[in-house]
Amino acid sequence: MSGDLTSKEIKVRSRDEVSDLAGSFNEMSRSLRI
């Protein structure tokens, strides 16, 4: 659904490019919820 910010955070387990992207996405979604 468009605009739905109630999704759960992505679990980050490693330290590679994909985990950096997931962490950035989590941070962005947290700041949009505030």
mmCIF entry with sequence, helices, sheets and N, C-alpha, C, O atoms, coordinates in Angstrom:
data_MODEL
# 
_entry.id   MODEL 
# 
_entity.id                         1 
_entity.type                       polymer 
_entity.pdbx_number_of_molecules   1 
# 
_entity_poly.entity_id                      1 
_entity_poly.type                           'polypeptide(L)' 
_entity_poly.nstd_linkage                   no 
_entity_poly.nstd_monomer                   no 
_entity_poly.pdbx_seq_one_letter_code       MSGDLTSKEIKVRSRDEVSDLAGSFNEMSRSLRI 
_entity_poly.pdbx_seq_one_letter_code_can   MSGDLTSKEIKVRSRDEVSDLAGSFNEMSRSLRI 
_entity_poly.pdbx_strand_id                 A 
# 
loop_
_entity_poly_seq.entity_id 
_entity_poly_seq.num 
_entity_poly_seq.mon_id 
_entity_poly_seq.hetero 
1 1  MET n 
1 2  SER n 
1 3  GLY n 
1 4  ASP n 
1 5  LEU n 
1 6  THR n 
1 7  SER n 
1 8  LYS n 
1 9  GLU n 
1 10 ILE n 
1 11 LYS n 
1 12 VAL n 
1 13 ARG n 
1 14 SER n 
1 15 ARG n 
1 16 ASP n 
1 17 GLU n 
1 18 VAL n 
1 19 SER n 
1 20 ASP n 
1 21 LEU n 
1 22 ALA n 
1 23 GLY n 
1 24 SER n 
1 25 PHE n 
1 26 ASN n 
1 27 GLU n 
1 28 MET n 
1 29 SER n 
1 30 ARG n 
1 31 SER n 
1 32 LEU n 
1 33 ARG n 
1 34 ILE n 
# 
_struct_asym.id          A 
_struct_asym.entity_id   1 
# 
_struct_conf.conf_type_id            HELX_P 
_struct_conf.id                      HELX_P1 
_struct_conf.pdbx_PDB_helix_id       AA1 
_struct_conf.beg_label_comp_id       GLU 
_struct_conf.beg_label_asym_id       A 
_struct_conf.beg_label_seq_id        17 
_struct_conf.pdbx_beg_PDB_ins_code   ? 
_struct_conf.end_label_comp_id       ARG 
_struct_conf.end_label_asym_id       A 
_struct_conf.end_label_seq_id        33 
_struct_conf.pdbx_end_PDB_ins_code   ? 
_struct_conf.beg_auth_comp_id        GLU 
_struct_conf.beg_auth_asym_id        A 
_struct_conf.beg_auth_seq_id         17 
_struct_conf.end_auth_comp_id        ARG 
_struct_conf.end_auth_asym_id        A 
_struct_conf.end_auth_seq_id         33 
_struct_conf.pdbx_PDB_helix_class    1 
_struct_conf.details                 ? 
_struct_conf.pdbx_PDB_helix_length   17 
# 
_struct_conf_type.id          HELX_P 
_struct_conf_type.criteria    ? 
_struct_conf_type.reference   ? 
# 
loop_
_atom_site.group_PDB 
_atom_site.id 
_atom_site.type_symbol 
_atom_site.label_atom_id 
_atom_site.label_alt_id 
_atom_site.label_comp_id 
_atom_site.label_asym_id 
_atom_site.label_entity_id 
_atom_site.label_seq_id 
_atom_site.pdbx_PDB_ins_code 
_atom_site.Cartn_x 
_atom_site.Cartn_y 
_atom_site.Cartn_z 
_atom_site.occupancy 
_atom_site.B_iso_or_equiv 
_atom_site.pdbx_formal_charge 
_atom_site.auth_seq_id 
_atom_site.auth_comp_id 
_atom_site.auth_asym_id 
_atom_site.auth_atom_id 
_atom_site.pdbx_PDB_model_num 
ATOM 1   N N  . MET A 1 1  ? 0.842  -1.168 0.000  1.00 0.00 ? 1  MET A N  1 
ATOM 2   C CA . MET A 1 1  ? 0.000  0.000  0.000  1.00 0.00 ? 1  MET A CA 1 
ATOM 3   C C  . MET A 1 1  ? 0.894  1.241  0.000  1.00 0.00 ? 1  MET A C  1 
ATOM 4   O O  . MET A 1 1  ? 1.864  1.310  0.754  1.00 0.00 ? 1  MET A O  1 
ATOM 5   N N  . SER A 1 2  ? 0.587  2.154  -0.790 1.00 0.00 ? 2  SER A N  1 
ATOM 6   C CA . SER A 1 2  ? 1.374  3.379  -0.901 1.00 0.00 ? 2  SER A CA 1 
ATOM 7   C C  . SER A 1 2  ? 1.254  4.219  0.369  1.00 0.00 ? 2  SER A C  1 
ATOM 8   O O  . SER A 1 2  ? 0.152  4.468  0.860  1.00 0.00 ? 2  SER A O  1 
ATOM 9   N N  . GLY A 1 3  ? 2.391  4.648  0.890  1.00 0.00 ? 3  GLY A N  1 
ATOM 10  C CA . GLY A 1 3  ? 2.406  5.489  2.073  1.00 0.00 ? 3  GLY A CA 1 
ATOM 11  C C  . GLY A 1 3  ? 2.332  4.743  3.391  1.00 0.00 ? 3  GLY A C  1 
ATOM 12  O O  . GLY A 1 3  ? 2.309  5.372  4.449  1.00 0.00 ? 3  GLY A O  1 
ATOM 13  N N  . ASP A 1 4  ? 2.295  3.425  3.357  1.00 0.00 ? 4  ASP A N  1 
ATOM 14  C CA . ASP A 1 4  ? 2.224  2.629  4.581  1.00 0.00 ? 4  ASP A CA 1 
ATOM 15  C C  . ASP A 1 4  ? 3.614  2.528  5.200  1.00 0.00 ? 4  ASP A C  1 
ATOM 16  O O  . ASP A 1 4  ? 4.498  1.879  4.640  1.00 0.00 ? 4  ASP A O  1 
ATOM 17  N N  . LEU A 1 5  ? 3.811  3.166  6.349  1.00 0.00 ? 5  LEU A N  1 
ATOM 18  C CA . LEU A 1 5  ? 5.116  3.175  7.013  1.00 0.00 ? 5  LEU A CA 1 
ATOM 19  C C  . LEU A 1 5  ? 5.138  2.275  8.242  1.00 0.00 ? 5  LEU A C  1 
ATOM 20  O O  . LEU A 1 5  ? 5.967  2.461  9.133  1.00 0.00 ? 5  LEU A O  1 
ATOM 21  N N  . THR A 1 6  ? 4.236  1.303  8.296  1.00 0.00 ? 6  THR A N  1 
ATOM 22  C CA . THR A 1 6  ? 4.159  0.430  9.461  1.00 0.00 ? 6  THR A CA 1 
ATOM 23  C C  . THR A 1 6  ? 4.923  -0.870 9.274  1.00 0.00 ? 6  THR A C  1 
ATOM 24  O O  . THR A 1 6  ? 4.782  -1.782 10.088 1.00 0.00 ? 6  THR A O  1 
ATOM 25  N N  . SER A 1 7  ? 5.720  -0.978 8.237  1.00 0.00 ? 7  SER A N  1 
ATOM 26  C CA . SER A 1 7  ? 6.470  -2.212 7.996  1.00 0.00 ? 7  SER A CA 1 
ATOM 27  C C  . SER A 1 7  ? 7.546  -2.395 9.061  1.00 0.00 ? 7  SER A C  1 
ATOM 28  O O  . SER A 1 7  ? 8.017  -1.430 9.662  1.00 0.00 ? 7  SER A O  1 
ATOM 29  N N  . LYS A 1 8  ? 7.924  -3.651 9.281  1.00 0.00 ? 8  LYS A N  1 
ATOM 30  C CA . LYS A 1 8  ? 8.962  -3.959 10.259 1.00 0.00 ? 8  LYS A CA 1 
ATOM 31  C C  . LYS A 1 8  ? 10.328 -3.639 9.674  1.00 0.00 ? 8  LYS A C  1 
ATOM 32  O O  . LYS A 1 8  ? 10.505 -3.598 8.456  1.00 0.00 ? 8  LYS A O  1 
ATOM 33  N N  . GLU A 1 9  ? 11.291 -3.414 10.559 1.00 0.00 ? 9  GLU A N  1 
ATOM 34  C CA . GLU A 1 9  ? 12.650 -3.121 10.107 1.00 0.00 ? 9  GLU A CA 1 
ATOM 35  C C  . GLU A 1 9  ? 13.293 -4.351 9.489  1.00 0.00 ? 9  GLU A C  1 
ATOM 36  O O  . GLU A 1 9  ? 12.969 -5.482 9.850  1.00 0.00 ? 9  GLU A O  1 
ATOM 37  N N  . ILE A 1 10 ? 14.196 -4.120 8.566  1.00 0.00 ? 10 ILE A N  1 
ATOM 38  C CA . ILE A 1 10 ? 14.949 -5.186 7.926  1.00 0.00 ? 10 ILE A CA 1 
ATOM 39  C C  . ILE A 1 10 ? 16.071 -5.597 8.871  1.00 0.00 ? 10 ILE A C  1 
ATOM 40  O O  . ILE A 1 10 ? 16.810 -4.745 9.365  1.00 0.00 ? 10 ILE A O  1 
ATOM 41  N N  . LYS A 1 11 ? 16.204 -6.894 9.127  1.00 0.00 ? 11 LYS A N  1 
ATOM 42  C CA . LYS A 1 11 ? 17.270 -7.386 9.999  1.00 0.00 ? 11 LYS A CA 1 
ATOM 43  C C  . LYS A 1 11 ? 18.595 -7.345 9.248  1.00 0.00 ? 11 LYS A C  1 
ATOM 44  O O  . LYS A 1 11 ? 18.713 -7.867 8.139  1.00 0.00 ? 11 LYS A O  1 
ATOM 45  N N  . VAL A 1 12 ? 19.586 -6.718 9.869  1.00 0.00 ? 12 VAL A N  1 
ATOM 46  C CA . VAL A 1 12 ? 20.917 -6.598 9.270  1.00 0.00 ? 12 VAL A CA 1 
ATOM 47  C C  . VAL A 1 12 ? 21.861 -7.503 10.052 1.00 0.00 ? 12 VAL A C  1 
ATOM 48  O O  . VAL A 1 12 ? 22.054 -7.321 11.254 1.00 0.00 ? 12 VAL A O  1 
ATOM 49  N N  . ARG A 1 13 ? 22.448 -8.479 9.362  1.00 0.00 ? 13 ARG A N  1 
ATOM 50  C CA . ARG A 1 13 ? 23.316 -9.447 10.044 1.00 0.00 ? 13 ARG A CA 1 
ATOM 51  C C  . ARG A 1 13 ? 24.768 -9.378 9.595  1.00 0.00 ? 13 ARG A C  1 
ATOM 52  O O  . ARG A 1 13 ? 25.649 -9.862 10.305 1.00 0.00 ? 13 ARG A O  1 
ATOM 53  N N  . SER A 1 14 ? 25.035 -8.798 8.456  1.00 0.00 ? 14 SER A N  1 
ATOM 54  C CA . SER A 1 14 ? 26.404 -8.796 7.932  1.00 0.00 ? 14 SER A CA 1 
ATOM 55  C C  . SER A 1 14 ? 26.893 -7.366 7.740  1.00 0.00 ? 14 SER A C  1 
ATOM 56  O O  . SER A 1 14 ? 26.196 -6.412 8.085  1.00 0.00 ? 14 SER A O  1 
ATOM 57  N N  . ARG A 1 15 ? 28.084 -7.226 7.194  1.00 0.00 ? 15 ARG A N  1 
ATOM 58  C CA . ARG A 1 15 ? 28.666 -5.906 6.957  1.00 0.00 ? 15 ARG A CA 1 
ATOM 59  C C  . ARG A 1 15 ? 29.126 -5.810 5.513  1.00 0.00 ? 15 ARG A C  1 
ATOM 60  O O  . ARG A 1 15 ? 30.323 -5.710 5.244  1.00 0.00 ? 15 ARG A O  1 
ATOM 61  N N  . ASP A 1 16 ? 28.178 -5.841 4.585  1.00 0.00 ? 16 ASP A N  1 
ATOM 62  C CA . ASP A 1 16 ? 28.513 -5.678 3.181  1.00 0.00 ? 16 ASP A CA 1 
ATOM 63  C C  . ASP A 1 16 ? 27.639 -4.576 2.588  1.00 0.00 ? 16 ASP A C  1 
ATOM 64  O O  . ASP A 1 16 ? 26.946 -3.867 3.318  1.00 0.00 ? 16 ASP A O  1 
ATOM 65  N N  . GLU A 1 17 ? 27.672 -4.436 1.279  1.00 0.00 ? 17 GLU A N  1 
ATOM 66  C CA . GLU A 1 17 ? 26.936 -3.361 0.627  1.00 0.00 ? 17 GLU A CA 1 
ATOM 67  C C  . GLU A 1 17 ? 25.426 -3.494 0.827  1.00 0.00 ? 17 GLU A C  1 
ATOM 68  O O  . GLU A 1 17 ? 24.725 -2.498 1.006  1.00 0.00 ? 17 GLU A O  1 
ATOM 69  N N  . VAL A 1 18 ? 24.940 -4.718 0.794  1.00 0.00 ? 18 VAL A N  1 
ATOM 70  C CA . VAL A 1 18 ? 23.501 -4.932 0.958  1.00 0.00 ? 18 VAL A CA 1 
ATOM 71  C C  . VAL A 1 18 ? 23.065 -4.591 2.381  1.00 0.00 ? 18 VAL A C  1 
ATOM 72  O O  . VAL A 1 18 ? 21.996 -4.013 2.580  1.00 0.00 ? 18 VAL A O  1 
ATOM 73  N N  . SER A 1 19 ? 23.880 -4.941 3.363  1.00 0.00 ? 19 SER A N  1 
ATOM 74  C CA . SER A 1 19 ? 23.524 -4.602 4.743  1.00 0.00 ? 19 SER A CA 1 
ATOM 75  C C  . SER A 1 19 ? 23.598 -3.096 4.970  1.00 0.00 ? 19 SER A C  1 
ATOM 76  O O  . SER A 1 19 ? 22.807 -2.551 5.741  1.00 0.00 ? 19 SER A O  1 
ATOM 77  N N  . ASP A 1 20 ? 24.527 -2.418 4.315  1.00 0.00 ? 20 ASP A N  1 
ATOM 78  C CA . ASP A 1 20 ? 24.580 -0.956 4.395  1.00 0.00 ? 20 ASP A CA 1 
ATOM 79  C C  . ASP A 1 20 ? 23.303 -0.344 3.823  1.00 0.00 ? 20 ASP A C  1 
ATOM 80  O O  . ASP A 1 20 ? 22.754 0.601  4.389  1.00 0.00 ? 20 ASP A O  1 
ATOM 81  N N  . LEU A 1 21 ? 22.836 -0.887 2.703  1.00 0.00 ? 21 LEU A N  1 
ATOM 82  C CA . LEU A 1 21 ? 21.604 -0.407 2.084  1.00 0.00 ? 21 LEU A CA 1 
ATOM 83  C C  . LEU A 1 21 ? 20.406 -0.659 2.999  1.00 0.00 ? 21 LEU A C  1 
ATOM 84  O O  . LEU A 1 21 ? 19.552 0.213  3.157  1.00 0.00 ? 21 LEU A O  1 
ATOM 85  N N  . ALA A 1 22 ? 20.342 -1.843 3.599  1.00 0.00 ? 22 ALA A N  1 
ATOM 86  C CA . ALA A 1 22 ? 19.245 -2.170 4.510  1.00 0.00 ? 22 ALA A CA 1 
ATOM 87  C C  . ALA A 1 22 ? 19.262 -1.250 5.726  1.00 0.00 ? 22 ALA A C  1 
ATOM 88  O O  . ALA A 1 22 ? 18.210 -0.791 6.172  1.00 0.00 ? 22 ALA A O  1 
ATOM 89  N N  . GLY A 1 23 ? 20.441 -0.980 6.260  1.00 0.00 ? 23 GLY A N  1 
ATOM 90  C CA . GLY A 1 23 ? 20.547 -0.073 7.399  1.00 0.00 ? 23 GLY A CA 1 
ATOM 91  C C  . GLY A 1 23 ? 20.107 1.335  7.048  1.00 0.00 ? 23 GLY A C  1 
ATOM 92  O O  . GLY A 1 23 ? 19.437 1.997  7.841  1.00 0.00 ? 23 GLY A O  1 
ATOM 93  N N  . SER A 1 24 ? 20.477 1.791  5.874  1.00 0.00 ? 24 SER A N  1 
ATOM 94  C CA . SER A 1 24 ? 20.057 3.121  5.421  1.00 0.00 ? 24 SER A CA 1 
ATOM 95  C C  . SER A 1 24 ? 18.548 3.183  5.225  1.00 0.00 ? 24 SER A C  1 
ATOM 96  O O  . SER A 1 24 ? 17.910 4.181  5.559  1.00 0.00 ? 24 SER A O  1 
ATOM 97  N N  . PHE A 1 25 ? 17.983 2.110  4.680  1.00 0.00 ? 25 PHE A N  1 
ATOM 98  C CA . PHE A 1 25 ? 16.533 2.054  4.503  1.00 0.00 ? 25 PHE A CA 1 
ATOM 99  C C  . PHE A 1 25 ? 15.821 2.095  5.848  1.00 0.00 ? 25 PHE A C  1 
ATOM 100 O O  . PHE A 1 25 ? 14.825 2.802  5.999  1.00 0.00 ? 25 PHE A O  1 
ATOM 101 N N  . ASN A 1 26 ? 16.321 1.345  6.826  1.00 0.00 ? 26 ASN A N  1 
ATOM 102 C CA . ASN A 1 26 ? 15.731 1.361  8.172  1.00 0.00 ? 26 ASN A CA 1 
ATOM 103 C C  . ASN A 1 26 ? 15.789 2.758  8.773  1.00 0.00 ? 26 ASN A C  1 
ATOM 104 O O  . ASN A 1 26 ? 14.813 3.229  9.357  1.00 0.00 ? 26 ASN A O  1 
ATOM 105 N N  . GLU A 1 27 ? 16.914 3.409  8.632  1.00 0.00 ? 27 GLU A N  1 
ATOM 106 C CA . GLU A 1 27 ? 17.074 4.764  9.168  1.00 0.00 ? 27 GLU A CA 1 
ATOM 107 C C  . GLU A 1 27 ? 16.112 5.733  8.496  1.00 0.00 ? 27 GLU A C  1 
ATOM 108 O O  . GLU A 1 27 ? 15.507 6.572  9.164  1.00 0.00 ? 27 GLU A O  1 
ATOM 109 N N  . MET A 1 28 ? 15.966 5.621  7.177  1.00 0.00 ? 28 MET A N  1 
ATOM 110 C CA . MET A 1 28 ? 15.059 6.495  6.442  1.00 0.00 ? 28 MET A CA 1 
ATOM 111 C C  . MET A 1 28 ? 13.614 6.268  6.887  1.00 0.00 ? 28 MET A C  1 
ATOM 112 O O  . MET A 1 28 ? 12.877 7.229  7.110  1.00 0.00 ? 28 MET A O  1 
ATOM 113 N N  . SER A 1 29 ? 13.208 5.015  7.015  1.00 0.00 ? 29 SER A N  1 
ATOM 114 C CA . SER A 1 29 ? 11.822 4.749  7.404  1.00 0.00 ? 29 SER A CA 1 
ATOM 115 C C  . SER A 1 29 ? 11.545 5.205  8.833  1.00 0.00 ? 29 SER A C  1 
ATOM 116 O O  . SER A 1 29 ? 10.443 5.668  9.128  1.00 0.00 ? 29 SER A O  1 
ATOM 117 N N  . ARG A 1 30 ? 12.539 5.078  9.734  1.00 0.00 ? 30 ARG A N  1 
ATOM 118 C CA . ARG A 1 30 ? 12.364 5.594  11.107 1.00 0.00 ? 30 ARG A CA 1 
ATOM 119 C C  . ARG A 1 30 ? 12.169 7.103  11.095 1.00 0.00 ? 30 ARG A C  1 
ATOM 120 O O  . ARG A 1 30 ? 11.295 7.616  11.794 1.00 0.00 ? 30 ARG A O  1 
ATOM 121 N N  . SER A 1 31 ? 12.956 7.810  10.323 1.00 0.00 ? 31 SER A N  1 
ATOM 122 C CA . SER A 1 31 ? 12.850 9.272  10.321 1.00 0.00 ? 31 SER A CA 1 
ATOM 123 C C  . SER A 1 31 ? 11.565 9.747  9.642  1.00 0.00 ? 31 SER A C  1 
ATOM 124 O O  . SER A 1 31 ? 11.060 10.820 9.973  1.00 0.00 ? 31 SER A O  1 
ATOM 125 N N  . LEU A 1 32 ? 11.032 8.977  8.711  1.00 0.00 ? 32 LEU A N  1 
ATOM 126 C CA . LEU A 1 32 ? 9.768  9.357  8.078  1.00 0.00 ? 32 LEU A CA 1 
ATOM 127 C C  . LEU A 1 32 ? 8.580  9.123  9.003  1.00 0.00 ? 32 LEU A C  1 
ATOM 128 O O  . LEU A 1 32 ? 7.566  9.811  8.889  1.00 0.00 ? 32 LEU A O  1 
ATOM 129 N N  . ARG A 1 33 ? 8.690  8.166  9.913  1.00 0.00 ? 33 ARG A N  1 
ATOM 130 C CA . ARG A 1 33 ? 7.599  7.875  10.849 1.00 0.00 ? 33 ARG A CA 1 
ATOM 131 C C  . ARG A 1 33 ? 7.464  8.942  11.918 1.00 0.00 ? 33 ARG A C  1 
ATOM 132 O O  . ARG A 1 33 ? 6.384  9.111  12.482 1.00 0.00 ? 33 ARG A O  1 
ATOM 133 N N  . ILE A 1 34 ? 8.522  9.659  12.205 1.00 0.00 ? 34 ILE A N  1 
ATOM 134 C CA . ILE A 1 34 ? 8.517  10.645 13.302 1.00 0.00 ? 34 ILE A CA 1 
ATOM 135 C C  . ILE A 1 34 ? 7.720  11.869 12.936 1.00 0.00 ? 34 ILE A C  1 
ATOM 136 O O  . ILE A 1 34 ? 7.610  12.796 13.738 1.00 0.00 ? 34 ILE A O  1 
# 
